[in-house]
Amino acid sequence: MSKLAVLGGEKTVTLSPGSWPRVGEEEIAAVVDALRKSEGDSRYLTAAGGGGPMEDFERNFARFMGAGMAMTTSGGGPALHIAVMAAGVEAGDEVIVSPYTWGQTVSCILQQNAIPVFADIDERTYNLDAATIESRITDSTRAIVVVHIFGHPADMDAIMQVAGKHGLPVIEDCAQAVGAVYDGRRVGSIGHLGCYSIGDGKNMVGGEGGLLVTDDARLFELANLMGQHPARHAQVVTDEGLKKYIDSLIYTYRIHPLAAVIANVQLGHLDQWNAERRRNAEYLSRGLAEIPGIAPPHVAGGCEHVYHIYSPTFVAHEVKGVSRRRYVEALAAEGVPIGTGYVQIPVYLRARHQEHAYFYGKGCPWSCHFAKRVVEYHRGDCPVTERRCDEQELTIGGSVAWLGDQTALMDQYLDALRKVTENLGALREAEAKA
Ligand SMILES: *Cc1c(COP(=O)(O)O)cnc(C)c1O
């Protein structure tokens, strides 16, 4: 039995998945070509007037997603903010959202001076659980924001059923799940509005940028009115009742056309890249399933996971006497890029939600006079989320770059995991001494 690296032995992992994002000759040629064309055609440098490469990308993206319309934005966060505005969320309204996410799934609600109400997650997919959503609905609920965390689709049929019953719009945060499939449909095209990020680390990139998709012409026109330049509104806004709002009271949430040019090339690779990520991740998962102490991420029936983040589960009772921290330390020393988790603290237990005073001191949105009731957040509100954060979550980093055949790398990760489980006795001793 070889000695653990954390106790002075040799480390197991010598390979690395490579860097991400990947920009190839095709992206470079497309950008050079766009810059050449920009002399005499400003649409290659600004998206203000519409048209040009930005609109080519929007059309391609909408078609890829199976959505009626797509609108580019400067980021996933801005797309979410616009979606929440277009959905009609106002000051004092309540919006139901997942606490197990990247903060911006929630900041779009605060940006409208609306109140986030957190529902709990499903313990296998880590996405919002439809039954707990329903338990949080009040007369003040105006929308539901769903995230497809790590790239695994939320249970959209159940969620849309609850939303439909209560007449609530559903916004999908697909920033980590671009291209993921739920029951034959791409995520983002299932709810009323779908939001994506093509930021630097996402499964396809423009460097910075985002998109919003919808099948609803009115929502699309409202989104346009809020986040695009008035020069574009004239072409997009057809609703007679909305035309009088064409003005410059807007957010500058436009994309840079060169980001659209890069992302347009990447869109052509997306399905292939996601399939490669999936093949490598599934290989690792098959190995993990045989090793005590760690359980692979679950994939629900009818779902295609795109593994933006690979997040397995620590199974404490299988490695009794070894804490998650010690386990991760031992694996990290072996060279596995492992961490104790991505979310770490449920969003409602973070300082801004606990203190309410926030940046401005007035306690809005919670103390806004439009708020119809007192909303507070307590430990115990979402027990499944808290257990995941406190005891179970792990991440093996770099899955977004698991392209091509990474079997050799996955085998090294599995060797390291086996080595650690074979040396649990030594780890327990080290833990007892500490
Ligand atoms: C990245 C991300 C965002 C924000 O996207 P940006 O393009 O960085 O603004 C929002 N939600 C989730 C879940 C994300 O991972």
The ligand as a Tripos MOL2 file, in Angstrom:
@<TRIPOS>MOLECULE
LIG
   15    15     1     0     0
SMALL
NO_CHARGES

@<TRIPOS>ATOM
      1 C1        -22.2300   32.6820  -14.4940 C.3       1 LIG1
      2 C2        -23.5650   32.6650  -13.9080 C.ar      1 LIG1
      3 C3        -24.4040   33.7920  -13.9500 C.ar      1 LIG1
      4 C4        -23.9410   35.1390  -14.4290 C.3       1 LIG1
      5 O1        -23.4920   35.1870  -15.7450 O.3       1 LIG1
      6 P1        -22.5210   36.4230  -16.1710 P.3       1 LIG1
      7 O2        -22.4030   36.2520  -17.6520 O.co2     1 LIG1
      8 O3        -21.2410   36.2260  -15.4440 O.co2     1 LIG1
      9 O4        -23.2100   37.6810  -15.8100 O.co2     1 LIG1
     10 C5        -25.6920   33.6710  -13.4620 C.ar      1 LIG1
     11 N1        -26.1440   32.5080  -12.9540 N.ar      1 LIG1
     12 C6        -25.3720   31.4070  -12.8730 C.ar      1 LIG1
     13 C7        -25.9500   30.1410  -12.3020 C.3       1 LIG1
     14 C8        -24.0500   31.4510  -13.3230 C.ar      1 LIG1
     15 O5        -23.2720   30.3590  -13.2300 O.3       1 LIG1
@<TRIPOS>BOND
     1     1     2 1
     2     2     3 ar
     3     2    14 ar
     4     3     4 1
     5     3    10 ar
     6     4     5 1
     7     5     6 1
     8     6     7 2
     9     6     8 1
    10     6     9 1
    11    10    11 ar
    12    11    12 ar
    13    12    13 1
    14    12    14 ar
    15    14    15 1
@<TRIPOS>SUBSTRUCTURE
     1 LIG1         1 GROUP 0 **** ****
